[in-house]
Amino acid sequence: MAIQKQNKVVENNFIQLEQLNQFLSSMNSYLGIMKHYKTYRLRMGMLLKYLNPQWLKYVYLVGDKFGVKK
């Protein structure tokens, strides 16, 4: 699962720009593909359940897309 793969990256507690960009690409692609199937509740439920909260230090979620915090 894409979320589990990205969670392993953030466990190091120090995210490099390349890793952050890879997270954004992977997760936004994943959310975009699932968007076509009208699965908003499923997508948000999966993110709430599986996404490591440490990612929220670096990114924010608006609607169906992740962005980078400044």
N, C-alpha and C positions, 0 to 999 in steps of 0.2 A: 504494500500500500504506500502511496506517495507520502502520506502524512507521517507514517512511521519512519520512513527513510530520512525525511527532513528533521524529525525529532532527534535522531542520532547525531546530526550535525550540531544542533544547538546545545547538546549536553556538554560540549567543551567549554561553554561559558564565554567564549570569545569568537565572534563571528567576523569573518573577513568580508570585504565587499563582494568578492566573487561568489562566496557562499550565499550571501544575502540575495544577490541577483538570481542565483540558481533557484533559491526558495521561491522568489516572486514568480519566475517563469514557470516553474513546476506547478505551484499551487494555483496560479491564475489560469493556466491551461486546463488543469483539472476542473476547476470551478466553471470555466467557460464551456467545456464539453458537456458537463452535466446540466448546465443551464438550459440546454435545448430540450431536456426531458421534463421540465417543470418539476424539479425536485428541490426547491428551496429549503423546505423543512428538513429533508434528508441531509442536504449539504451542510446546513448550519448545525444540525445535530451531530454530524460526524466531526466537524471542526471543534465544537464545544467538548465533545467526548475524547477525542484523540489528539488534538493539537497541543503540544507542550506550551504552557503559558509563558515560558521564557522567550518565545518568539515575539510576544507582545511588547517587549522592550525595543524591538527594532522595526516592527511593522504594525499597521492598523488595517482594519477591514471596513470598507465602505460598500454597502450593498453586496455585490458579488465579486469584489476585486480587492486584492491586497495592495497597499502602498507602503512606502518607506517613511518612517518617522525621521524628522530632522533633529 
